[in-house]
Amino acid sequence: MKDQDLSIGIDALAIAVPEGFVELADLAVARGVPPAKYVEGLGVRRMAVAKPHEDPVALAADASRRLFRTADVDPSSIGLVVVGTETAVDHSKPVAAYLHGLLGLPSRCRVYEAKHACFGGTAGLLTAMDWIASGSARGRSALVVCTDIARYALGSAGEPTQGAGAVALLVTSSPRLLALEPGVTGSYARDVADFWRPLYKKDAVVDGHLSVQCYLDALAGAYDAWEETSREVGQDPDDVVRRCYHVPYGKLARKAHRHLAALRGFADAEADASFDIEVAPSLRFPSEVGNVYTGSLYLALASLLDAEAEQLEGGRVGLFSYGSGCCAEYFAGRVQPGAGPFTEKLALGAPLAARKRLELPEYEAIRRGDVEADQRPAAATDDAGALERVAFLGVDSDRRVYRA
Ligand SMILES: CC(C)(COP(=O)(O)OP(=O)(O)OC[C@H]1O[C@@H](n2cnc3c(N)ncnc32)[C@H](O)[C@@H]1OP(=O)(O)O)[C@@H](O)C(=O)NCCC(=O)NCCS
């Protein structure tokens, strides 16, 4: 039996970020760049910096545990785990398999990793929706986790647009936060060389300015497809009160909003006038963390809900996901009744409060050490951080060892 009439969507979410961050004004001074270029020109304020023990598995496990705890989720209710990541820890074993073990999930569970640059998490979310709509879930929930460490070469143009973090999403047939619209999405794909990371490299290779153009072209294509589908099913595509975008850096969300407004027949001045209401609330968390690749759109959604869930109950939110290479999707969801008080309980921004500012030499030392961390014997690890957090300890006979 297919459950197509169910309301399917994001029931709860939680974020995890590394303990350390760099003030981008500090980085600008160190790189001989006017701080205004980063803060105003790119619209970035801080970037999270992951230490070696805070790898994508540890961040994903922390976000998931926080989700289970704050949203009262029983791990035995999970029947599907998809991890979206473009900074995985192994060419074969998926982050989802490590998560399955660290979270104590049931053996009757499908677990795998999805890769398509920053689009992998959205691919997981759309698959989870279809898994529930098809009836395969049989009453169970899906856990979709986006986890990444965004790295560019030290001193490169991409360096101020780094970041790190994970966002865990629980997808159910009775969502407490955002009911999505299965079947009403707009896809766009094209083979482009805007951003990639060869198997032998730890840092991404990026044609930054091309990537911005590809992102905007993809937004136009995906929105157009979504608008057409919306009209076909009798929905009004203008019935959207907030818009969340993939946020590699804040300024790109502003460019995206202008681009979308132009497609909808509005002038730049009108786009700028609506920006503070429709987009700005979704940019606070991203400005604290930087680019988290697969989780970027969902960090923006977390920021929006944290700021406004109560007043948005019943309102429709537009969502744009972009992954270089490229694939993009435009879709929407409606904030659910009761989302306001539930979001307060989730305390979405709490992980951002307990962090430490890193000095530039500390950041650069972490970056250099990170290259060797994946080969370090577990026994030699001495910087595994706070005890309550999952930590990557090192390797033992080529096996990654975690402290749960
Ligand atoms: C985004 C990126 C291409 C910018 O690179 P860059 O060449 O160093 O930056 P630019 O010279 O284009 O300057 C960036 C902005 O700062 C502005 N700026 C420059 N100096 C400034 C100053 N002193 N004060 C205020 N603004 C300033 C520029 O005018 C520009 O604004 P605009 O885009 O609105 O025109 C680079 O950071 C990058 O490659 N990032 C990684 C790729 C990425 O995130 N792509 C996104 C798509 S997925």
The ligand as a Tripos MOL2 file, in Angstrom:
@<TRIPOS>MOLECULE
LIG
   48    50     1     0     0
SMALL
NO_CHARGES

@<TRIPOS>ATOM
      1 C1         33.4930   33.3730   -3.8020 C.3       1 LIG1
      2 C2         34.9080   33.5870   -4.3380 C.3       1 LIG1
      3 C3         34.9220   33.2260   -5.8230 C.3       1 LIG1
      4 C4         35.3000   35.0670   -4.1750 C.3       1 LIG1
      5 O1         36.6200   35.1890   -4.6360 O.3       1 LIG1
      6 P1         37.4820   36.5380   -4.7860 P.3       1 LIG1
      7 O2         37.9310   36.5850   -6.1900 O.co2     1 LIG1
      8 O3         38.5300   36.5760   -3.7380 O.co2     1 LIG1
      9 O4         36.4850   37.6900   -4.4390 O.3       1 LIG1
     10 P2         35.9540   38.9030   -5.3280 P.3       1 LIG1
     11 O5         37.0760   39.7170   -5.8240 O.co2     1 LIG1
     12 O6         34.9590   38.3840   -6.3190 O.co2     1 LIG1
     13 O7         35.2050   39.7390   -4.1990 O.3       1 LIG1
     14 C5         34.1020   39.2050   -3.5280 C.3       1 LIG1
     15 C6         33.1400   40.3560   -3.2340 C.3       1 LIG1
     16 O8         33.7550   41.2350   -2.2930 O.3       1 LIG1
     17 C7         33.6380   42.5720   -2.7430 C.3       1 LIG1
     18 N1         34.7750   43.3170   -2.1890 N.ar      1 LIG1
     19 C8         36.0790   43.2590   -2.5780 C.ar      1 LIG1
     20 N2         36.8150   44.0890   -1.7950 N.ar      1 LIG1
     21 C9         35.9770   44.6820   -0.9120 C.ar      1 LIG1
     22 C10        36.1400   45.6190    0.1410 C.ar      1 LIG1
     23 N3         37.3390   46.1320    0.4560 N.pl3     1 LIG1
     24 N4         35.0540   46.0050    0.8320 N.ar      1 LIG1
     25 C11        33.8250   45.4920    0.5450 C.ar      1 LIG1
     26 N5         33.6030   44.5910   -0.4510 N.ar      1 LIG1
     27 C12        34.6690   44.1970   -1.1620 C.ar      1 LIG1
     28 C13        33.6560   42.4530   -4.2510 C.3       1 LIG1
     29 O9         33.1250   43.6090   -4.8690 O.3       1 LIG1
     30 C14        32.8110   41.2170   -4.4570 C.3       1 LIG1
     31 O10        31.4470   41.5560   -4.3520 O.3       1 LIG1
     32 P3         30.4130   41.1220   -5.5230 P.3       1 LIG1
     33 O11        30.5110   39.6090   -5.6410 O.co2     1 LIG1
     34 O12        29.1010   41.5730   -5.0220 O.co2     1 LIG1
     35 O13        30.8680   41.7980   -6.7560 O.co2     1 LIG1
     36 C15        35.9130   32.6940   -3.5420 C.3       1 LIG1
     37 O14        35.7910   32.9900   -2.1750 O.3       1 LIG1
     38 C16        35.7180   31.2220   -3.7520 C.2       1 LIG1
     39 O15        36.2450   30.6560   -4.7110 O.2       1 LIG1
     40 N6         34.9870   30.5160   -2.8320 N.am      1 LIG1
     41 C17        34.7640   29.0850   -2.9150 C.3       1 LIG1
     42 C18        33.7530   28.7000   -3.9880 C.3       1 LIG1
     43 C19        32.3480   28.9140   -3.6000 C.2       1 LIG1
     44 O16        31.9960   29.0360   -2.4410 O.2       1 LIG1
     45 N7         31.4630   28.9260   -4.6250 N.am      1 LIG1
     46 C20        30.0440   29.0940   -4.4190 C.3       1 LIG1
     47 C21        29.1890   28.2830   -5.3130 C.3       1 LIG1
     48 S1         28.9350   26.6440   -4.7610 S.3       1 LIG1
@<TRIPOS>BOND
     1     1     2 1
     2     2     3 1
     3     2     4 1
     4     2    36 1
     5     4     5 1
     6     5     6 1
     7     6     7 2
     8     6     8 1
     9     6     9 1
    10     9    10 1
    11    10    11 2
    12    10    12 1
    13    10    13 1
    14    13    14 1
    15    14    15 1
    16    15    16 1
    17    15    30 1
    18    16    17 1
    19    17    18 1
    20    17    28 1
    21    18    19 ar
    22    18    27 ar
    23    19    20 ar
    24    20    21 ar
    25    21    22 ar
    26    21    27 ar
    27    22    23 1
    28    22    24 ar
    29    24    25 ar
    30    25    26 ar
    31    26    27 ar
    32    28    29 1
    33    28    30 1
    34    30    31 1
    35    31    32 1
    36    32    33 2
    37    32    34 1
    38    32    35 1
    39    36    37 1
    40    36    38 1
    41    38    39 2
    42    38    40 1
    43    40    41 1
    44    41    42 1
    45    42    43 1
    46    43    44 2
    47    43    45 1
    48    45    46 1
    49    46    47 1
    50    47    48 1
@<TRIPOS>SUBSTRUCTURE
     1 LIG1         1 GROUP 0 **** ****
